[in-house]
Structures are given as structure tokens and as C-alpha cells.
Amino acid sequence: MSAPAARVLALCVDDVGLVEGVAETALALAGAGRIHAASCVTNAPGWRAAATTLAAAARPPELGLHFNLSEGAPLSADLRARWPRLPALGRLLVASHLGRLPLAAIGAELRAQLDAFADALGRTPDFIDGHQHVHALPGVRTIVLDALAASPRAVAVRSTGHVAGPGAAFKRRIIEASGGRALARALVARGIAHNRVLLGAYDFDPLGYRARMRGWLAAAPAEGGLLFCHPCASARTATDDPIAEARRSEAAYLGGDGFAADLAEAGVTIGAAWTRDG
């Protein structure tokens, strides 16, 4: 049997700063060559401690802003005046598609979260994505893309226009239809670096993560694939972290021999995903 064709896939750890221990897990996985990037929630109470951990790393992964409009409290006074607490995702989805988002205040919040990243790490992020994919929503995506146009440094954006399986078909279609496809078109039109295919969507059932990963590896393109994940080796089950068990399951698998074997069997190496092509 011939060896599978070589493919490059980026793995990105989400929620750095949102949950204690994610930064440490991301750095351990990056040091082992198991992930390529990590995305940071800078309005979270744990961001400063996480940033200190990241700043002390000799070779940190690519670091991005995980723009957050759906959990916790805003950083900016403008958005706090409208939303003392950020709305749940369902409310945000409805408001965005009805054209009822406070867009000027959301622009101020993006600037505040970007500033919090730069203040803590001394530089702009390598990329921007969204907690629960909010960066692709109508109105929000224009704010994000216009902010990048004014940036002196090229910043990539996570595309949610093509979310590949296995499973979670309804969730994947909602991500694409709620703004992902429009975002993908805009990224190509503006020449902004992005991923072609997004992988990693599932229901956070802690069982069967390896089987899902094998399916994602099989669906990964030759290049331009990005898989988002949420590992945390020290996650504690709590009411404010309903996916703690899934975080531990992901961390155990991604740091173990099984993942290395699955990468080799699929002919996949971990690396950068960004492209400017469609």
C-alpha cells in the first residue's frame, strides 16, 4: 500500500485566558509539535496570568485574538453601556441578522480587546478569530476586516466558510450560514490570509475524540486546513466551564502517542494554514 500524500494542517487551541490552564496546555502541545497556534480571550479575568505564561515561553506558537462578544463582560466603556454582560450566542445571532447590533460599540470593544493583547504581549496578534465564531456575523465581520485594513501589520483571519466533517452536520451548516460563507468571500476579495477549510466542530462529548480526529484528518485538504480545539489538561468541572471533561479528553489525546500515530497514518504534519486563495 502506498503512503498517503503529505498534507499540512494547523491545529489551534482556543480559549487561552478564558479557562485556567489552557495557556500551559497549549505551550506543552506546541513544544511537542502537536499544535501550531493558540487564540486568546483578552477580556477574560484570566488573560493577564495567561499572557504572563505565554510571554515567558522561549518558542510560543502563533498567537491570535479570540474576539469575544458572547461570554463575560466587555472591556470597553462603550459596549458596557449597552451590554453590562455580553449576550448569549443565540441572542447575538438573532440581533446580528436583524441588523440590531450596536456596531459602533462593538468596534470600540474590538479595539479594546486588541489593545489588551498588545499591552500584555507587546505586539499585535498573528490572526483574529471569534469565540463561538462571532467574528463572521453580519456587521461584526465588516468591523473586523476594516480594522485589519488599518493595521500596519498583516493579520490573518480564521475563515468559517467551509466547515468539514465528520458529524455535527447541523452545527457546521449553522456556522457557515450565519456568516461564514460571506466572510470567506470577503477574505478572498480583500486578499487577507485565511484558511480554506475549518475542522474541529463537534458536540463536546468527551468520548470518541480520537475517532473524530481521524475523520477530520481524512477530510483535511493538502494545505489550508485549520482545526480548532479546546484542550486543557487541568480543566476542572464547574458550572462556568461545561466542557471541562471534553477539554481534558482533548488534552490527553493530543499529547499522547495515539495522535502522533494518527498523524503519521494520515500523512499529515502540523504547520501553518494561511493562504490568500479561495
ABEGO torsion letter per residue (X at the ends): XBBBBBBBBBBBBBGBGABBGAAAAAAAAAAAGABABBBBBAABAAAAAAAAAAAABABBBBBBBBBBAABEBBABAAAAAABABBBBAAAAAAAAAAGABBAAAAAAAAAAAAAAAAAAAGBBBABBBBBGGAAABBGAAAAAAAAAAABABBBBBBBAABBBOBEGAAAAAAAAAAGAAAAAAAAAAAGBBBBABBBGBBAGBABGAAAAAAAAAAABBABGBBBBBABBAABBBBAABAAAAAAAAAAAAAABAAAAAAAAAAGBBBBBABBABX
